[in-house]
Amino acid sequence: MTTAIIGGGLTGVTLARLLTQQGEEVVILERDETYGGLCRSHTTDGFTFDDGGSHIIFSRDATVQSFMRDVLGENKAERNRNTKIFFKGAYVKYPFENGLAELPAEDRFYCINEYIKTLIALEKGELQPPENFREWILYTFGTGIADLYMIPYNEKIWNYPAEKMSLHWVDGRIPRPPVEDIIKSAIGIETEGYTHQSVFTYPVTGGIEALVRAIAAPVEDTIRCNFSVSSIEKTEDGFLISNGTETITADRCISTIPPQELLPCLLDVPLEIREAVAALCYNSLFSVCLGVSHPVNDYSWLYVPQKELGMFNRISFPSNYSDAVAPAGHSSVLAEITFNEGDAVSRMTDDEIISHTVEGLTKMDILGSPEDVVYAAVKRQEYAYVVYDLAYRENIGIVLSYLKDVGIEPLGRFGEFEYLNMDGCIRRVLDFLDLNNPA
């Protein structure tokens, strides 16, 4: 069995490694000069940044967690999570519902009062089940927490109206806060949320790309970079996959790339399928990488719901993940900005994006002045977040069904076009192998 894997991101290299261990022949066809996808990193002037936004290594899936940690060997550091929400000039405990005591008194009352009113209405049967993401937030947290944090932050990161988003994906990803935790939080009794993230792992050197390279090490000679697939033809014997000048023959074709990039490689795709793919929503991402001449703080990352501070939704501090990703006495800051091609943000130059971000960080007193920045770069990722609009499940169902009919197996965050974190991508690979190679 020869398997062609389209795309050399985390899913692709993990699948290649494990298929090779089972004795199969594989070839990874990667369009870009280097593999890694959203998990690529770069090092310049002693600073290492992740190009696809800040990544850390943790999972509630013990098998996947062990796999990621084991493959890194000695190249890993452990850190205690120290995450905050920057709200009205204060660093509020994350998640927001666990930090209510740190809010101004009026905001604290607003949150707890609306939460209790919502809870009473729910118990009296006065609330209709939610039908979209915005309604789910209000139904779960009450108007106070929704208005002050959950809705503005989520609309900032998704760059999409919450009422036009599906709610099918929130269970398990956004936990429902226990009633007692909300009350404790409001009166100042310490509570914890997302405890599975309390300790995380990160490569000492190399950024998150070190994880992908460690996974790919046994199969690196099977990766064909600069191979931009232009056509995929199904034959009686398998697949013919071409970049226009060279053709690869394979028994099986697995795609880890977005369907928006895959379908143009196929012949005679029905209009219904092309329309379903065109209707799938996603966000693009600016990663704004800043090297700073001095230590800034001891936080892991910050969430920033307020639009007036800047377009960035999350700010990470990679130099707090590892001592080796910034020069001695320096620190690093990574700001993330989501956008869509054609909008005002997408038309900004790198210099404009950097200036905007530095100005916002200075307002927040994370930077003392713009002169603190000694390195700056912007990395653009066209495909970053899958957005679950109200028509998502119908459209993705049409697309995946078509790919199954033509014999191409989609896998991973963009292959299946599903919002999966790193551990979710690896879990999908393990499940795929279990399904296709039963004991």
Secondary structure, DSSP 8 states (H G I E B T S, - for coil): -EEEEE--SHHHHHHHHHHHHTT-EEEEE-SSSSS-GGG-EEEETTEEEETTS---B--S-HHHHHHHHHHHTT--EEEE--EEEEETTEEEESSGGG-GGGS-HHHHHHHHHHHHHHHHHHHTT-S----SHHHHHHHHHHHHHIIIIIHHHHHHHH-S-GGGB-STT-TTTS----HHHHHHHHHT------GGGSEEEE-SSSTTHHHHHHHHGGGGGGEETT----EEEE-SSSEEEE-SS-EEEESEEEE-S-HHHHGGGSSS--HHHHHHHHH-EEEEEEEEEEEESS---S-SEEE---GGG-S-SEEE-GGGT-TTSS-TT-EEEEEEEEE-TTSTTTTS-HHHHHHHHHHHHHHTTSSS-GGGEEEEEEEEEEEEEEE-BTTHHHHHHHHHHHHHHHTEEE-HHHHTT----HHHHHHHHHHHHHHHS--
